[in-house]
Each structure stands twice: as C-alpha cells, then as structure tokens.
Amino acid sequence: MTTFSLKTFSALTLAIGMSLGATAALAYEGNEPAGSYFAREQRTRVAALQDFGRPQRAIPQSTRQVVADPTGTAAGTVTVDTKNRYLYLSLGNGQAVRYGVGVGRAGFEWSGTAQVGRKAEWPAWTPPPAMLKRRPDLPKHMEGGIDNPLGARAMYLYSGKKDTMFRIHGTNEPDTIGQAVSSGCIRMMNEDVTDLFNRVKVGTTVRVI
C-alpha cells in the first residue's frame, strides 16, 4: 500500500488548486484580446466576486454587438425595443451598439421617453411600496453586491425631475435576459450594463417602444 505524507498531500492540493485557478481564468478571459475593454471588465468582475467573499464562477457571454441602427435616432440616444427585447445605443453614421435585455412582464409593460437622471455602481436596492405590497417576503433594503437584483450598475430613469421608478440595470439572474419577467425595469447582463454605463451620461435620452 502506498502511503502519502502530509507534505506530499499538501503539494498535490496546491497543484490541483493552481490548475483549477488557471481553468477559471480562461473561462473569464473568453475570446477577447487581453487588452480589450471586455477582457478588462471580466477581470474587474473576478475582483468584485473576490471582494464580496464569493468563489469565482463562469460569466455568461455578453450579448453586445455593433449593428446597423434601426432606430433613426441621434447619436447617444438609447432605444429599448421591448417587443424584440433589445436595447440600442445609437453611435451615429448608421450604427448602434445592440444589447439583449429583459423587459416588463404582462401587466408591467410601459413605453415612453425618459432621461438618465442618475447612475450608480453596485447600487443598493429599496423595493418601492407597491412591490412590497405584492411581495411582502422581499427585504425592505439591500446593499449593493452580486446577490442584489440591480446587479453591477444602474441607470435611474427620470421624467424631468421626477423619478419614474424604472431603471436600466444589471441582474443577478442572467438567464432572464431575453424574457419578459421584470416589474417594468430593463435588465441587462452585468457585463453589458457596465459597458452601457460607461458610454452614457446623466441626461441621456431613453426611448422605450
């Protein structure tokens, strides 16, 4: 019978750990060039997971693409196509960045024009009274973090100086992207909402159609 010493066991454990760590790093890096924005954001996400004391885990692939702009809007305008569940950021010259989104479920659909009134990184979440009435099991307040339903970033939509209570935000449920499941907010992959967050300013026009 072969006997392993404590020293041998420790060495094997370290080797396995290093191998798993390398595999996880590859999963985060994806096919993006090492110096690209998305690759940097992936590393930021890994650091954030570590900051919140959680193990690294695979990140769903971004839905982001540059496409021909179907909106006909000025550069810098955000348009949410709720029927097809896409968000477009118009770039000008007939192009737009397109992202997959989740939208409001039946009874919570809405349309109109708003502006980005404020922006927040890893936002805290305070469910509005109407939501708490429907869902008394929800917390009255939750600090920002990877388990927060608002995800990594949030853009708060205003009509003039009034908060509409609708947001464009990340999510802790990436499998809901492309579905109609929210209470009216526009959900995005955390990687995608971070990209959009970095591109738009307070005051940006948001059209929901």
C-alpha positions in Angstrom: 0.0 0.0 0.0 1.3 3.5 -0.9 1.4 5.9 2.0 1.2 9.7 1.3 2.9 12.0 3.8 1.3 15.3 4.8 3.9 17.1 2.7 3.0 15.1 -0.4 -0.7 15.7 0.2 -0.1 19.4 0.5 1.9 19.5 -2.7 -0.9 17.7 -4.6 -3.5 20.0 -3.2 -1.6 23.1 -4.3 -1.1 21.7 -7.8 -4.8 20.9 -8.2 -5.7 24.4 -6.9 -3.4 26.0 -9.4 -4.8 24.0 -12.2 -8.4 24.9 -11.3 -7.4 28.6 -10.9 -5.9 28.6 -14.4 -9.1 27.0 -15.8 -11.2 29.6 -14.1 -9.1 32.4 -15.5 -9.5 31.1 -19.0 -13.3 30.9 -18.5 -13.3 34.6 -17.6 -11.0 35.7 -20.4 -13.1 34.3 -23.2 -12.0 35.0 -26.8 -11.5 38.7 -26.2 -8.0 40.2 -26.8 -6.2 40.5 -23.5 -6.1 44.3 -23.6 -9.7 44.8 -24.8 -12.4 46.6 -22.7 -14.4 43.4 -22.2 -11.4 41.4 -21.0 -10.6 44.2 -18.5 -14.2 44.2 -17.3 -14.0 40.4 -16.9 -11.1 40.8 -14.6 -12.9 43.6 -12.7 -15.8 41.1 -12.3 -13.5 38.5 -10.9 -12.1 41.0 -8.4 -15.6 42.0 -7.4 -16.6 38.4 -6.7 -13.5 38.1 -4.5 -14.3 41.4 -2.8 -17.7 40.0 -1.8 -16.2 36.8 -0.5 -17.6 34.6 -3.2 -15.8 31.9 -5.3 -15.1 32.7 -8.9 -17.8 31.4 -11.3 -18.4 31.4 -15.0 -19.8 34.6 -16.5 -22.5 34.4 -19.2 -21.3 35.6 -22.5 -22.0 39.2 -23.4 -24.8 39.8 -25.9 -23.2 43.1 -27.2 -22.9 43.7 -31.0 -22.4 46.6 -33.3 -25.2 46.6 -35.8 -26.9 48.7 -38.4 -29.0 51.2 -36.4 -32.7 50.6 -36.9 -33.9 53.4 -34.6 -33.2 56.5 -36.8 -32.2 58.4 -33.6 -29.4 60.8 -32.9 -26.0 59.6 -31.7 -26.1 59.0 -27.9 -29.8 58.1 -27.8 -30.8 54.9 -26.0 -33.8 53.0 -27.5 -35.4 49.9 -25.9 -37.3 47.7 -28.3 -39.5 45.8 -25.8 -41.1 43.6 -28.4 -37.8 42.1 -29.6 -36.0 42.6 -26.3 -33.1 44.7 -27.5 -31.6 47.9 -26.3 -29.8 50.1 -28.8 -27.3 52.8 -28.2 -27.1 54.9 -31.3 -23.5 55.7 -32.4 -24.1 57.8 -35.5 -23.2 57.0 -39.0 -26.0 54.4 -39.2 -24.6 52.2 -36.5 -25.6 51.2 -33.0 -24.5 49.0 -30.1 -27.2 46.4 -29.6 -27.6 44.6 -26.3 -30.1 41.8 -25.3 -32.4 42.8 -22.4 -35.1 41.5 -20.2 -38.3 43.6 -20.0 -41.5 44.0 -18.0 -43.8 41.0 -17.8 -47.5 41.1 -18.7 -49.3 44.0 -16.8 -46.0 45.8 -16.2 -45.2 46.9 -19.8 -44.6 50.6 -20.5 -43.4 52.9 -23.2 -42.4 56.5 -23.4 -39.4 58.8 -23.3 -37.3 59.4 -20.2 -33.8 60.6 -19.3 -31.0 59.1 -17.3 -31.4 61.0 -14.0 -28.5 59.4 -12.1 -26.1 56.5 -12.3 -24.8 54.1 -9.6 -22.2 51.4 -9.4 -23.2 48.3 -7.4 -26.4 50.0 -6.4 -28.4 49.4 -3.3 -32.0 48.3 -3.8 -35.0 49.6 -1.9 -38.2 48.0 -3.4 -41.0 50.5 -3.9 -44.1 50.2 -1.6 -46.2 48.8 -4.4 -43.7 46.0 -4.9 -43.5 45.3 -1.2 -47.3 45.1 -1.1 -47.2 42.4 -3.8 -44.2 40.7 -2.3 -44.0 41.1 1.5 -41.3 38.5 1.5 -38.8 40.9 -0.1 -36.3 42.8 2.0 -37.1 46.5 2.6 -33.5 47.4 1.7 -30.5 45.5 0.3 -27.0 46.9 -0.1 -25.2 46.5 -3.4 -23.4 43.2 -4.2 -23.5 40.3 -6.5 -26.8 39.0 -5.0 -28.5 42.3 -5.4 -31.3 42.2 -8.2 -29.9 45.5 -9.6 -26.6 43.9 -10.5 -23.4 45.7 -11.2 -24.7 49.1 -12.4 -28.0 51.0 -12.6 -29.2 54.0 -14.6 -32.2 55.7 -13.0 -34.8 56.9 -15.4 -36.4 60.3 -14.8 -39.2 62.3 -16.5 -38.0 65.9 -15.9 -37.1 66.0 -12.2 -39.4 63.1 -11.3 -38.1 59.6 -10.7 -40.2 57.2 -12.9 -39.1 54.3 -10.6 -37.9 52.5 -13.7 -34.3 51.5 -14.1 -31.9 50.1 -16.7 -29.8 47.8 -14.5 -27.8 44.6 -14.3 -29.1 41.4 -12.8 -28.2 38.5 -10.5 -30.4 36.3 -12.8 -28.7 36.4 -16.2 -30.9 33.6 -17.5 -33.8 36.1 -17.6 -32.2 38.2 -20.3 -34.4 37.9 -23.4 -37.5 37.3 -21.3 -40.4 39.4 -20.1 -40.2 38.9 -16.3 -39.5 42.2 -14.6 -41.8 44.8 -12.9 -41.0 47.2 -15.8 -37.3 47.7 -15.4 -34.9 46.9 -18.2 -32.5 44.2 -17.2 -29.1 43.6 -18.8 -26.2 41.3 -18.3 -23.8 42.8 -15.8 -21.0 43.0 -18.4 -23.4 44.7 -20.9 -24.9 47.2 -18.4 -21.3 48.1 -17.3 -20.4 48.8 -20.9 -23.5 50.9 -21.4 -23.0 52.7 -18.1 -19.5 53.8 -19.3 -20.9 55.1 -22.6 -23.9 57.2 -21.5 -24.1 60.3 -19.3 -26.7 61.7 -17.0 -29.2 63.4 -19.2 -29.1 60.8 -22.0 -32.5 60.3 -23.7 -34.0 56.9 -23.3 -36.9 55.8 -25.6 -38.9 52.7 -24.6 -41.0 51.5 -27.5 
